[in-house]
Amino acid sequence: MSAKPSQVLGRLSEVVGRLPPESTQQAVGYPSLFLLVALGSLVPVVPTGAVVSSAAVVAFHQTSPVALLFVFLVASFAAFLGDVTLYWLGQRGVGSKNGSRWLAVLRERSAPDRLEQAQRKLDEHGVTVLVLSRLVPAGRIPVMLACLLARMPLRAFVRGDVPACLAWAATYQLIGILGGSLFDEPWKGVVVAVTLAVVISVAPTVWRRVRRAARPGSSGSSGQQA
């Protein structure tokens, strides 16, 4: 027998109602947030935006006046640390004759057209392009690779990455606050925040694929190049 949706929601609500006290949530939540965001920045497979939005929803419903501030600080610092570590590892690959596994990963995750666009924007705007790259889904890796190929010093990358990580954390935290303000129960706000974050992350990629498929003669031109 399958449970009705109302029964499932009721049970989930009961589980959320039995969550540990706020002190326990914070003791577990902040380190988890830091690890997930840092890992997602270093290995770009974890949806870090959704993680930050979910943490913001939980913090929004807590009584602590600094809960949201802590989420912002932890998320932005973790993103910054992951970015700098990944850039440092990529620099080692650029300076080595044989490259490195991390540099190869960055190349694999950067489409040639996105990399060319990132290089052009880097030439025009300098390190300020890092801020936009953090806010545009799938824009961080091509810009980081463009910085590596341009032999940008780590210090210059850090100067551009600090405001980029702050703006990124603030944006996804606002998404979480929006989701949390719509419902009294935290789990409902988490669902809304995660959905919004995933849609924002996936929509540009889907749109590019649709436009690419809709271009007249796209299949024919690819066949001639093969």
N, C-alpha and C positions, 0 to 999 in steps of 0.2 A: 504494500500500500504506500502511495506517495503522499507526503504531507502537502496541505494546501499552502499557497504562498503566504496567506495571512498567518498561518501557524509558524512557518519558517521565520517570518519577520518578527513575530512575537518572541520566539525563542532567542533570536539574535539580540533583540532588545533586552531580554533578561540577562544574557551574557554580558552585554555592555554595562548593564546596571550593576553587575557584580565585579567590575574592574577594580583593581587594587587602588589604594589611596593615591592622591596626586604625588606625594613624595616618592612613592615607589615607581609610578609612571615616569617621573622625571629622571630618576636614577637609572632606569632602563632605557627610556626613550631618547635622551640626548646622546649617549654613547652609540646607540643603534643608528640614530640619524647621522652622526658624524661618520661612522664606518661605511654606511650605505652610500652617502654622497661622495665621500673620498674615493671609494671603490668605483663608483659610477663615473667619476671624473677621470680616473686612471684607466679603467677598462670600460669604454663607452657602450655598455650593454644594459646597465641598470637604469630604469626610468627615474632619474634623480629628481626631476621636476615633480612627478607624482608623489615621491617620498616627502619632499618639502611641503607640498600642499596638504598631505595627510597629517603631517606633524603640526602644521599650523591650525588645522581644524581641531585637533585634540587640545592644543594650547589655548585656542580661542574659548573653549568651554571650561577651562580651568580657572580657579579663583585667583591664582597668583598674578599680580599685575605685570610681572616681568617674564612670564612664560613665552609670550610671542617674541620678546626681545631676544631671549636665549635661543629660540628656534632660528631667528634671523642670523645671529652671530655664529652659531654652530654650523649652519648650512653654508654660509658664505665662506667661513674659514676652511671648512672641509673641501668645498669646491676649489678654493684657491690653492690649497695644499696639493690636491690631486692634479690640478692643471700644471703647477710648477714642477711637480715630480715628473709628470709625463713629458713636459718640455725639456727638462734636464736629461731624461733618458733619450729623448729624440736627438738632443744636441750631441750626445756621445755617439749616436749612429751616424750623424752628419760628418763628424770629425774622424770617423773610422773608415778605413779603406773598404772594409767588408760590410759596412752599415751595421744595423742592429735589428733585432726582432721587433722592437718598439717602433722604429722608423718604418719598417715594412708594414706593420699594422696600420700606421697612420696613412701610408700610401694606399693601402687596400681600401680604406674607408673614405678616401677622397676621390670622387669622380673627377676625371680630367677637366670637364667644363667648370665644375665647382672650384677646383684648384686654380684654374686660370682666372676666374672671376675674383677669387680671394686675393691672388697676387696683384691684380689690377687695383683693387680697393686698398690694399696695403700700400701700394705706391702712392695712391692719391691722398689717403687719410692717415697713414702711419699707424701707431699703436692704438689709436682711438677706434679702429675697426674691431678690436677685440671686444668692446662693449656690445656692439651689434651682433657679433658672432655668437656670443653667449645667449642672446635673446632669440635669435633665429634658430629654429630647430634644425639640427644636422649642420649647423654653420660653424661650430667650434673647431672641429677637426681640420677642415680644409684651410681655415685661417691660421691655425697653429702650424700646419705643415708649410704654409706659405712663409710664415715667420722663420721657420727652421731653414728653409731653402734660401731665404734672404740673409741668413747668418745673423739674425737679430740677437744681440747679447741678452743673457738671462735677466739682467737688471732692467733693461728696457721692456722685456716681456712682462716682468713683475709689475712695473708701473702701469701698464695697460690692463693687466688682468685683475688688479685690485678693484677698480670701479666696475669691471665687467661682472665679477662674482657678486658684488654688492647689489647691482641692478638685477641680476638673475635671481638671487635669493629673495629680494623684495617682490619681484613680479610673481613668483610662484607662491609666495606667502600670501599675497593679496588674493590669489585664486583660492587658497585654502580658507582665508577669512570670509570670502564671499560664500563658499560652500557651507561653512560653519554657521554663518548668520541666517541661512535659509531654514535651518531646522534646529529644534531644541535637542535632539538626540545626536551625539557625535558621529555615530556610525553612518547616519544618513548624509551628514555633511562630508564625511570621508568619501563616500561613493560618488557624490557630485564632484568633489574636488579632483579625485583621481580621474574621473571621466573627462573633465575639462582639460586637465593636464595632458592626458593621453591624446585627446583630439587635437590640441594645439601642437603636440609633438609630431603627430602622424599626418595631419592635413596637408602641410606644404609638400611632403614627399609624394603623397598620393596625387596632389594637383600637378606636380611636375611630370609624373608618369602619364597622367591623362593627357596633358598638353603634348608630351612627346609622342604618344600613340596617335594623337589626332592630327599631327603634322602631315600634310599631303606628301606622299612619296617617301615617308620615313623608312618603310620596310625595303623599298627598292634601293635607296641610297646606302642602307646598311649592307644590303646584299652585294653592292658593287665594291664596297670597301673590303669585304671579307676575302 
